[in-house]
Amino acid sequence: MKRTNDIKQKIAEWQEMTTSYLKEIKTIISEQKVAKDFQVISYFTYSLNISHEQGDENFSPGSYHIQNLGASPLSNPYICIKLSADSPFDFSGKYLNKDSKQKMKLPNAWERMNDSKDKQEFWLRPTNVSKLEPNDTLSFSNFQVK
């Protein structure tokens, strides 16, 4: 009889441990599910054109991409391209200033959101995209840093 009670007690302990482990696993899974809803990758693609001759121009054409790998749409996407204040770089690209007189609706157009006199920070948003759907990619293409 003592041995049967020991076995029953051991089984009860194992069931309690199993219940505790299952509860912890469910918590971890639910936390990972939330994280999967919001998964965004952003990256540059670029090339360098460097001259070794005095007076020739060096520049880097590039594109910036945002890819939504999550399960939910990304609302109001925007990017910031920041140049160091003490570097001699110039940034140019296909974007409109927010106070621009030109109101043409171009496909894949971007609008600069901050002051156009600021030469270090370029806050940009797409003009025709307010949501980046899951598995979609948004690109700010063909800018140059000279």
Secondary structure, DSSP 4 states (H G I P E B T S, - for coil): -HHHHHHHHHHHHHHHHHHHHHHHHHHHHHHHHHHHHS-EEEEEEE--B---STT---BEEEEEEEEE-SSSPEES--EEEE--TTS---EE-SEEETT-S-----TT-EEE-S-TT-SSEEEEEESS-SEE-TT-EEEEEEEEE-
